[in-house]
């Protein structure tokens, strides 16, 4: 009976944390819908998207994601190929880093990336022969020994052994061909000294054509090149009398496989037989055109296609199937991250530094329960619009979300569908577009709801930069000319303490409005000993202070309630923007003075997560005095040291990190606290299995809640306090010894000892 109860308890506890990433770990949230490269590997098919790679297993029908920190060493795939003979996948990145993936292990070759080779180090194509990979690069040929996982040699094929681009290679019969910046070159495959450029023979018959592609098709050399327009590729076939042109057009890829030549071109996938005659042409499927970046014909005659928006597509005589891991359909672009009610909302739009559109399709991506969803745009209400730059959720009606569209106004969304678009035609003059000659754009840069349910909107480049939609549906606008005539503004914070509206944008000025008839300006250098030129981020912490990100570190406004002490007619406010002085072990300095800040987010313990333009991601203590973490591309799976946006899931403590190379998640140790302990305080992971020695998160606690962990006999083995609403235990006693197998009880209360609650943790050694 006891064993049955133990098994039931084990199963119940296992269900609690299913699908969650462990504390201190990373996971990717990449867009896998656009596949640029496809590689066949027997029973597996590899597909490379913008940020990562995924593998589809045709036997067990499973998908495996591969991203930086999870099978890959970098992001941004430039080329990918699989050697069947060596059972090795080679992935080359845009920064010239290289991964060899074989037998479940990844071997990184960063030699080219780290080298001081002048000029172009791009890797264009990967070819295989005799246990080696031959990389065609911007400076020559790099030969990789696949069994020793090392670079064997480098060939410089320019005249006199100088650098010249090698765009592609092909082994045909007893010859090795190279498409170089100096034309088509040929070498006997048996040549002992291929690195000696003078040994290579130049084929003058292709002079005047820039060759970028070579293929071996049944012992015949196929070539692809252009004369003037790189987008218009002409394909040639080697014959007894020379080279015959047999195809021309906008061609994305050419592959030989399954006894056919497969081209992706003109929104079609076309196959050619041994005589280079069209065998089949597929230009559409159920949802539209077959817009493909890559396609390969398998040995069974079926097609594997890297599609522009469907991911990996498998086309057979019976139809087609599509495969891709779940992720946001954002083309790995993140502009702003907004958490609400345990969800994370991603705005994938944006604008340029001069406030022009980036013309990213209008969408709002929402992560909930580990799944991503987007807007249903089928009703056409956002046709002609672009660039969703912000979102807010109505606190009085959480079914309504409002998105800001740079150029089109704001849209009310329900059930993932736009129900109303607000612009100059239906807001009683509250929203007025910026007009210059024939140019007219309604650049709404940010939205925020206050506690009463009023919607506040920033109308950039308008003399009335602030507008509001009241709860009764009426609109009102506020003149801001007393502060600045036509401000370019795109960041808005509703002050939960004073009710003021703080906003900023391109100018080195912070604006504050009480939402009635008072307004003022704040000089970010007032009260600061370190002058800055730009305010780039603004957030309110749990104590009511406003934290500012600038081009030279962080400043804090502690006296925001004094905003109108000099009056309320647009005067310069006495509010001070204070530097935080820290001691670095040798001398005192201003907090992060050498970093340009791009984003700040506050976690459940009131700690500050700070994103930078070039220095990665920081975690600071609540008062900013202590640096708790510093993640970079060198010491973590972080995709890029340029952070664009940050958002924190209040329930899980997951930190969403938007970089310029994709979105990822880091699970932190703090969650938002609750006013009373949850009736079901729970732990994760639970049960704790024998191979796990990491942190155990105890969730659902009050702020600074007290936690005592006891064994079944009631003896206390460990005590701690919560970070925000979450406490951490490592399965050890106060003496650092691992606890034995068994059920342990968690007794949680608030800091006064009231509101006690209980949870159980099963330890299996």
N, C-alpha and C positions, 0 to 999 in steps of 0.2 A: 504493500500500500504506500509506504514512504517513497519507494522508488518511482511509483506511478505519479505521485504528487510532485516529485522533484523534476520528472520529465515534463509534466504540464507547466510547471513554473518556468523551466528552461525555455519552452516554446513560447510562452506568453511574453517573457522578457525579451526574447530575441526579436519579437515583432515590433517592439517599441522603437528601436533605432534603425530599422531597416531603411536602406537607401541613403543614410547620412555619411558624410565624410568625417574621418577622425579629426580630433582637435590637433592643430598644428600641421595639417596636411593641406595640399592644394588639389584642385581639379579644374579642368578647362571648361569653358562655356563658349566654345568656338562654333562658328557657322560652317557646317559641313555640307551645305546645300549646293555650293559651287565647287565642282571637282575639276581640277586642271590637268592631273596626270593619272593614268591608270597603268597598273603593272600586274600581269598574270603570274601566279606562283603555284601552279598545280591546282590543288583544291582550294586555294585562297586567292582572293583578288584584293590588291592594295589600291587605295584611292587617296590622292593627295588634294586637300582643299587649301584654302588660303593660309590657315594657321597650323593645321595639323594633318595627320594621316589616319585613316581608319582601314580596317581589314575585314572583309566579309568571307566567312568560312562557308563554302558551298555544301559541305557535308552536314554540319550541325546547324546551319542557318543562323549563325551568331555574328554579331558585330563587335569589334574590339577597337576602342579609340586609342590613338597614340598621339601624345602631345609632349611638349617640353616637360620633363620631370616624370613622364609616364611612358617611357620607351623611346623618346626623342630627346636630343640635346639642344634643340633650337626651334625657332619658328620661321615661317616664310619659306616654303619649299620651292626651289628653282628647277630641280630636275629629280627624277626618280626612275629607277630601273631595277629589275630582279633578274639574277642569274640562276637559272634552273639547275645548271651543273654544279654550282657552288652553294646552292640553297642560301643565297645571301641577297638581302635587299639593300640597295645603296640609295641614300637620300642626301641630296646636295641642297644647301640652303642659299638664300639670296646673299648672305654675308660670306659665302664661300666655306662655311663650316660643312663637315661631312660626317654622316653616320653610316656605319656598316652594321646591319642587324641580321644576326644569324644564331640559330640554336637558342632562341629566347633571350639573347644578350645583345646589348648595344655597345659598339666600339666606336668611340668618337675620334675623328682625325681633324684636329683644328689647325694643322700646319699651314694651310693656305690662308685661312682666316687671320692667323697671327703673323704671317710673313710680311716683310717690308717690300714685297714686289711692287714696283711702281706700275701705275696704269690699271687696267681693267682686270679684276680677278674673278669675273663671273664664270659660272659653270653652266655650259649650254646643253651638253648631251653626255650620256654615259653608255659605253659599249663594253662588251665582255669577250674575252678570249683567253684560253689557257690558264685559268685560275686567276686572272687579273681583270681589274676594271680600268678602262681607259677613259679618262675625263677630258673632254674637249673644253678648254677654258679660254679666257680672254688674253692669255699670254703664251699658251702652248698646250702641251699634252702632259697630264699628270697620270702616272701609272701606279695603281694600288695593288698590292699583294693581298688577296682576299683571305688566304689561309693564315698569314702572319699579321693581318690587320694593320698594315703600315704602308706608307708611301715608299715605293721602290725607287722611282726615278722621275725626272722631269725632262721633257724634250722642248727645246726652243727651236721652232721650225722656220723662223725668219731668216732672211739672207745673212750669212755670216754668223748664225747662231743667235740672232737677236729675237726679241719678243715679237710675236705676231699672233693675232687671234686665230684659234682653231675652233671652228663652229661645229664640226661634226667629224666622225670617223666611221669607216666601214672596212671590214675584212671581206674581201671577195676573191675567191680562188687562192692564188699564191701571192696576192698583193694586199697591201694596206693603203687605203686612200684617206687623205685629209683635206677637208674644205677649210682653207686658211685665208687670212687677209691678203695673201699674195697669190691667191688662185688655188686651183686643184693640184694637189701634190700626191705622188705615188711612190711607194717603197716596197721592195720585195719583203714578204712576210718573214722570210728566213734571215733577213739582215741582222747581223750581230750588233751593229752600232746605230740603232734607230735615232739616238739622240743627236747624231751628227747631221746637221741640216743639209750639208752638201750631198749627202747620200740620197736625198729625196729628189725625185724627178718632177719637174713642173709640166703639167699638161696645158699647153697654150691654146688648145681648142676651146677652152671655156673662158678665155680672157674677156674682160669687160662685164662678167657676170659675178655678182657676189653670191657665192654658194653658202647656204646655211644648213643644208640637210643632205645626208647620204644614207642609203639603205642597200642591203644585199637582198635581192629578190631572185631566189633560185639560181644563184651564180651570176646574176646580171646586176650591174651597178645602176641604181636609180639616184638622181640628183635633184635638188630643189634650190632655186636661186632667184635673184631679182636683179634688175638693172638700175632703176631709179626709185620705184616705190616699194619699200620693204613689205607692204601689206599684200602686194600682188606677186604671188610666187608662181614661177613657171617650173614644171616638173619635166625632167629629161630622163631618157633611158639610153644606156650605152649600147651601141650596135657595132657591127663589123666595120661600118663606114664612118662612125663618129657618134654624135649624140643627137637623139631625136626628141623634140619637144612633144609631149603627149597630154599635157594638162596645164591649165592656168587659172588663177583666181585667188580669192582670199582663203587661204588654207591654214587651218590652225595646227594640224598634226598629220603625219604620215607614218603608218606602221605596217610592217610585214608580219603576217601570222595567219595560221589556218589555211595556208596556200593562197592567200589573197593579199592585195595591197588595200589598206583601209585608210580613207581620207576623211577628215572632218572639214567641211567647207560650206559656205553659203547656207548655213542653218540646215545642213543635211549631212548624213553619214553615207559615204559612197564606197562600194567595194569593187575592185577590179580583178579580173582573172589573170592567168599566166600570160595571156597575150595583151595585157593592159587594156582590155575591153571592159566596159561597165557591166558588172555582174548584178549589182543591186544598188538601189538608191532609196534611202529612208529619210524622209523630210518632215514627218509629223507623227504625233502620237495623240492620245486622247485629250491631252490638256494644251496642245499647241505645237509649235515648231520644235524640231529636234535640234535645239541650239546646243552644240557640243564643243568642248574644248579638246577632247581626246577620245579616241575609240580604238579598240583592239579586237580583232577577230580571233576567237579561241579555236583550239584544235577541233572542237565539235561543230564548228561553223556558226556558233552564236556570237553575238556582239556584246561587249562590255563598253559602256559609254560614260565618259565624264561629262555630266550635263551642267548647263549654266545655272539651273536653279533646282533641279530634282535630286542632285547628289550623284550616286552611282546607279546607272541603269543597265539592266540585263535584258537584251532583246532576243527573243527566240521566235520560232515559227508560230508559236501559240500566243504570242503577245509580248508583254514586257512587265518587269518588276523594278521597283526602285528601292534603294537601300541608302540609309544615312543615319548616323547617330543623332539623337535629339540635341537641339541647340537653337539659339536665337537666329532668325533670318535677318541678320544685320550686316552681312558682308564684313563681319568683324569690326564694324565701326560703332564706337560708343561715344556719345556726346554727354549724356547726363544719366545718372542712376538715382532712382527715387524709390525708397522702401515705403510700404504701407501694409499694415495688417498681415504680416508674415509673408508678403509678396515682395518681389523685386521687379521694378519696371525700368526698362531700358529705352532711352530715347536715342535712336540711331542717326538723327539728322545732324545739323550743324550749320555753321557759316564760316566764311573766311575771316582773316584778320582785318579786312576792310569791310566787313559786314555784308558781303555778298553771299548769295545762296551757294550751297555745295550740291544742291539738286539730288539729294538722296531720297528715294521713294518714301512717301509718308507712311510711317508705321509706328506702332508701339508694341514692344515685345515684353511679355510678362512671364516671370518664372514663379511657379507655384507647385509645391510638392515635387520638385525636381524636374518638372516638365515646362517647356516653353510654348507660348501661344502668341499669335499676332492678331492684328485687327482684321475684321472681315470688311474688305473694301469693295465688295461687289455692288453696293448701291450707287457707287460713282460719286459720292458727295465730296470726296477729296481729289477727284480728277483735276489735274493741272496744278495741284499743290505738291509741296516737297518739304523735307527737313522738319521733322518733329524734334523740338529742342527742350521741351519740358512737359511735365504732367503733374497734376494734383488730383487728390481724391476728396470728394465732398464728405466732410465728417458727419453731416446730418443725413446723408443718403449715400452710403458707401458703394452703391451700385453705379454711381455716376463718377466717371473720370473726365477730366478736361485736359486736353493737350494743346500746347502752344505750337503753332506752325509758322516758321520763319517765312513770311511772304504772303500768308493767307488768312491770318487771324487765329481764332481759337475754336476748337471743336469739342462738343459734348459727346461722350462715348458711353454707351450702355450695352452690356452683353457683347462686348468686343466689336460693336458696330457703331459707326458715327450716326448720331441722331440729329445733330444740329451743328451747322457751321456759323459762327458769329464773325461778322466782318463789318465794313462800313455801311452795309445796306440794312442791317437789322439791330443796331446797337444805339440808336438815337444819337449818333454823332460821337459816342464815347470812344470808338476805335476809328482812327483816321489814318489812311495810308500816307507814307512819305511819297511826295511827287516831285519829280524834276523833269520838266519837258514831257516826253512821252513815257518816261519811266514812272511806275507807280507800284509800291510794294507795302503791304501791311505787315511789318516785321514785329510780331509779338514774341518777345524774348523769354518771358517767364510767367508762370502762374502760381498762385498760392491761395488756399482757403484759410480763413480765420476761424476762430472757435464758434462764431455765430453762423457760419455757413456762407458768408459773403466770399465771392470769388474776386481776387485781385489780379490784375493783368498789367504787365509792362508793355507799353506801346513805344518801341524804340524809334528814334528819329522823328519824334512828335513833340510839339510844344505842350501837349498834354500826355506826359509819359506814363501816368498812372490812371487806370480805369478800374471800375468795380461793377460786377453784376450782383445785385442784391438778392436776397432769398426770395423776394416776390417776383423776380425775373426782370426788374427794371435795371437800366444801365446808367452809370454816372461817370463823368471824367473829371480830372483834376489838373488844372494848369500848373505846370512846373517851370514856366518861363522865368520866374523870380530866381530860380537856382541855376538854370542853364536853358538856352533857347531850344535846342533840338538834341537832347542827350542820346547817345547810343548805349542802351542799357539792356542787359540780358541776364542779370542775377538778382533774385528777389528773396528776402527772408521776412516772414511775418513774425514779429517779436511776441512770443507767448506770454511775456511778463507785462510789457507796457501796451501791447497792441499796435505798436508803431510798425511801419513798413520801411525796411531798409533795402536799398537797391543800388546797383553800380553797374559799370560796363567798361567802356573803352577809356574814359577819362580817369585820371588819378584823383577821383573825388567819390565820396560815399554820400548818397542822398537819403534823407529820412523824412517821412511824411506820417502824420497822425491819422490819415484817412478822412479828415474833416476839413480843416482850414489852415493847418499849420505845416510848415515845411522848413527844412534847414539842410545845410551842407556840412559835411565832416571832412576835415583835412586829415588824411591818414598819417601825416607827419607831425600833427599836433600832439605834443607830449612824448614824441619819439626822439631818441638820440641817434637813430639810424634812418636817414631819409630814404624813402623808396619812390619808385617812379610809376608803379602800377599795382592796383589791388586786383587780385585774380581769383579769390575765393572768399566766401562769407558763410558762416554757420553759427548757430546759437547752441551753446552747450546746455547741460541739464541744470546748471546753476544760474542761467540767464545771461552769461557773458557772451559777447560776440567775438568770435575768432576770425581774424583776417589773414588770408594768404596773400603775400606780396611777392614782388620780384626779388626781394632780399629777406626772405624768412617770414616769420609769424609775428603778428601784433594782436593785442587783445583790447577790446572795449569793455571796461568794467562799469562805466558810469553812463550807460545809454539812456537812463531815465532823465538825464540833464540835457537831452538833445535840443530842447527849445528854450533853454535858459537865457539865450541872447535874443529871444523873440521867435516868431514863427512865420516870417515873411521871406524866407530864403536866405537868411544871414548865415555866416559861418558859425557853426556850433562850437561851444566850449568843450564838447566831448573829446576825451583824449584817447589816442591809440598807442597803447603801451608796449614797449619791447619787454621780452622776458629775458632776464640776465641769468646765465648758467655758468657753472665752473667746469671746465673741461679737463681738469686734473693738473693744468699748468697755469691757466689764467682765465679770467672772466670774459665771456663773449655773449653776443646776442643770439637768441635761439634761432638756429638754422639760417643764420645771416648769409651763408654762402649758397643757399639753395633758392631756386625760383619755384614757388609753390603753385600747384595747379588745382588741388582739391583737398578738402578737409572733411572728415566724417567723425561723429562722436559715437562711441560704443556704449554698451550697457553699464560700464563702470566709469563713465564720463571721461574715458581716455580718448586721445585724439589720434586718429589715423590720418597721416599726411602724405599726399602724393606730390611728386616734384616733376619738373620738366626734364631733368637728366639724372637725378640722383636716386631713383627708385622710390620705395615705400617705407615710411617710418611709422612706428607706434610710440607715442609719448604718454607719459603719466597724465593724470587728470589736470594737474597744474602746469604741465609742460616742462617741468624741471628735470625729468628723467627720461632718457631714451631707453625704451624697453626692447624695441626690435628695429632692425634696419635691413630690409630685404632688397637685394639687387639681382641682376641677371647672373652675377658671378657667384652668389652664395645661396641661391634659391631657384625654384622653377619659374620665377617671374619672367614673363615673356619679353618685357622691355623695361628699361629704366625711365621711360617717359610715361607717366601716369596721367590719364585724361580725366577720369571720374572715379568716385568712390561711393559705395552704398553699403549699409549694414542691415542684415536681416535680424530684426529684433528678437525673434523667437530662438533662432539657432546660433546667433553670434557669428554667422558667416559674413565675411567681408568680401564684397564684390569689387574687384579691381579692374577697371577699364583702362587698358593700355592702348597705345597706337598700333599694337600688333595683335589685338584680340582681348577678350574678356576672360577672366578666371576668378576663382573663389578660393579664399583662405579661411579656414575655420578657426576663429579666435577663441579665447577662453572666457569672454564676458558676454552675457545676454542681458536684455532689458529686464529690470526687476518688476515684480508685481506688488500690489498693495498688501495682499495676503498670500501666504504660500498656497500653491495650487493644491487642490484636494488630492491630486495624484502627482506628487513630486516623483520624478523619474530620472534614471541614470542611463548613460550611453557611453561605451557599449555595455550591454547587459543581456546575456551573461558575459563574463570576462573569461575568455578561453585560455588554454595553457600557453599559446604562442603569442599572447598579447601582453606587453609590458608598458603600455603608454598611459596617458591620462584618462581618467574616468570622469565624465562630466555629470554633475548632479544639477538638474534644471528645475525651474518653477519656484524659485526662492524669492524672498523679499530682498530689497537692497541691503547689503552688508549683513545678510541673514547668518545666524549661527548654525553650524552643522556639526553633529556628533555622530560618529559611526561606531557601532558596537557589534560584537559577535553574538551568536545565538544565546550565550549565557548572560548577556547584558553587560559585558566588560567593554569599556570604551577603548578602541584601538587607535582612533584618530579624530581630531577636531580641527575645524578650520572655519573661515568665514567666506561669504559669497563675493564674487566679483560681479557687481551688478546683480543679476538674478541667477547666477550660476557659480557653483563651487567645483573645485577640481581635487580629485583624490587619485593617487598613483597605486592604490592597492597595497599600501605599506603601512606599517605602524609608525608611531612618532620616532622610533629608533631607526627607521629606514629598512626594517626587515619585511620581506613579503609575507602577507597574511596567508594562512592555510586555506584549503578548499572549504567552501561552506557558504551559507547564506548570511549576509551582513545587513544590519538594519541602519537606515539613515534617519536620524531625528533632526528635523529642521524647525527653526523658529526665527522670529524677527530679532533685532539686536537687543530687545528688552526681555526676551525669553517667552513672549506670547505667541499665539497662533501656531502652535506646534503641529507638525505633520510628519508622516512616516513613509519611507520607501524601502524597498529591498534590492540588494545586489547579490547576484550569484557569482561566486568565484570558483573557477574550475582549474585546479593545478594538475 
